[in-house]
Amino acid sequence: MRPGPLDIAVILDSPDEAWPSMDLVGEMLLNQWRGTPLEVAPSEITLPIPRMARLVGNGKWAFNLDRAIVRYLAYPVRAMTARRPRRLFHVADHSYAQVLHVLPSSRTGVYCHDIDAFRPALAPETERRDRRSAAHQALARLLLNGLRSAAMVFYSTRAVGDVLQTHALIPASRLVHAPYGVSREFTAQPGTADAQDPVLAGLEGHPFVLHVGSAAPRKRLDVLFETFARLKARHPKLKLVQQGAALSADQRTHVTKLGIGEALVQPPKLDRATLAALYRRALIVLVTSEAEGFGFPVLEALACGAIVVASDIPPLVEVGGNAAVYAPTGAIEGWTEIVEAILDGRTAPPTREQRIERARAFTWERHARTILDAYRGLV
């Protein structure tokens, strides 16, 4: 007799965290599992961030304090009340691994997207100059101990898996490679957003290069802005469309100093269909990061048939394969020369067919199936 559907509670990020990639991962996993009711009966655990500290203050500190309250107090309490006989738990984001301390570790898995959250515990000597290092290290150890207690740890790229093994964080026997997929909106076929999107209309036909990502230091927006400034000097009509970054004061000063403010277009948060339209229309998609766990913009852009130039770090090379072009990480001269050669036609990028075919290797169906099979094997 075939066993009944697995009871798996999926612990998601708080929606108020506003992490697009984490929201996407949780959404896609649940959508796939809900399409197989005979195999799995998923439920979700997610909580809003309460307005407590923000009732008396509006600074970043207030939001971070409210976030800490929900992460380290509310989530563990909610997870503990969700325990049931034979229920499995899947923590969709390793930065919530603290809930492992109240869950049955033998029936809980965690998806580890990268190791950034654990770095203060792995190399505390590099954090001692920071006044907040003691708190950072304590929280990092709490998360790391939770991760280490999991029955399984899933990861997206072999680069992440190698780091987990190199630091002796997780035994290879408990690691499961479960690459992400690409959403159906990201396709090379034009959609309605291509003709109706006000962002595209606002560009008035100007050619543009595209960057998708936050303003976090590891995204290396300094390299992006410096490279674009040099390209624009040779291509005066060129625009830079940047999606997803709330620029700091220093970054805005950098933009002004380079004289590219009028050429920088930062639309508000776009839905996936509109973002796909931008990928399809961009001359080149630039991914300048110096550290990533995966690199969704590389995969999404390739699925849309876009030319991608990315930093030559292992996770991005693993995702892009031979369908992307790679530039030396952080090297502005190298970036400028490589992108300029493509724009001028001196260098031929991988073919459109290569780019689309590479993206087809990543599916959310396979991602969800890999994780489900791992839990099936666990029980």
Residue, then its C-alpha position, 0 to 999 in steps of 0.5 A: m500500500r502506498p503511504g499517505p501524503l507527507d505532513i510537512a510544515v514549511i516555515l517561511d520568512s515573514p512577508d514584512e522582511a521583503w526579500p524577493s528571492m526568499d519569497l519566491v523560493g517559498e512560493m514556488l515550493l508550496n505551489q509545486w507541492r500543492g499540485t501533488p496532494l496525494e504525495v504531500a500535504p503542506s502547511e505554511i508558517t509565517l508571521p508579520i513583523p509586529r509594530m512594537a519598537r516602531l511605535v516609539g521610533n522610526g529609525k532602522w534600529a526600530f525595524n530591526l528590533d521588531r524583526a528580532i522580536v518576531r524572528y527569535l521569539a514569535y517564530p519559535v513559539r509558533a513553530m513549537t505549537a505546530r509540532r504534531p506526531r510524524r509532522l515534518f518541518h522544512v525551514a525555507d531560509h537558513s536565517y530562520a534556523q533558530v527555530l530548530h532549537v524547538l523542533p524535532s531535529s530528526r524530522t526537520g530540514v533547512y535550506c541553506h542559501d549561502i553562509d553570510a549569516f554564519r560568518p561572524a561565528l566562523a571567523p569572529e576575529t574579522e568582526r571584532r572591530d564592529r561594536r555589535s560583533a558580540a551580538h552578531q557572533a551570538l546570533a550567528r552561533l544560534l543560527l549555526n547550531g540550529l543548522r547543524s542539528a537539522a536532519m538535512v540541509f539543502y543547497s542550491t549550488r555546489a559552491v555553497g555545498d563545498v563551503l558547508q563541507t570545507h568548514a565542517l559545518i554539515p556532514a556530506s551525508r546530510l547535504v542535498h543538492a536542490p537547485y532552484g528553478v526559473s518562474r514561467e514569466f521569464t521566457a524569451q517569448p514577448g508578453t503583454a508587459d513588453a508593449q504596456d510597461p511604463v518603464l519601457a515607455g519612459l526610456e523613449g527607445h533609448p538602449f539600456v543595460l540592466h542590473v537587478g539586485s539590492a544595494a548590499p555591499r557584496k552586489r558591488l554597485d560601485v563596479l556597476f556605476e564605474t563601468f557604466a560611466r565609462l560605457k556611457a562616455r562612448h555611448p552617450k544615449l545609453k541608459l542604466v536601469q537598476q531594479g531593486a536597490a535602495l541606494s545609500a547616501d554614499q552610493r548616491t554621491h558616487v552616482t552624482k560624482l560620476g555624472i550618470g544621475e540622469a542616465l540612471v533609471q530606478p523603477p519601483k518594485l516590478d512584478r515578474a512579468t514586467l521584469a521579464a520584459l526588461y530582461r528581453r529588451a536590455l542590451i546586456v544584463l550585468v551581474t557585478s556581485e562579488a559573493e552570491g549563493f546562487g544568482f537569480p538574475v543570471l538564470e532569469a535573464l538567460a531564460c528571457g534570451a538576454i546576454v549576461v555578463a557576470s562576475d567570475i565567482p563560482p556560483l554565478v559560473e555554475v548557474g550560467g555555464n557556457a551561456a553567459v560571459y564572465a568578467p573579473t570580479g571587482a575589476i572595472e577595467g576588465w568589466t568595461e573592456i568585456v562589455e564594450a567589446i560585446l556592444d561594439g560587436r568585437t566579441a560574440p556572446p553565446t547564442r540566444e539558443q544557448r542562453i535559453e537552453r541553459a535556463r531550461a536545465f533549472t525547473w521548480e518542478r525538479h527543485a520541489r521533487t528533490i526536496l520532497d524525495a529527501y523527506r520521503g527517504l527520511v521517514 
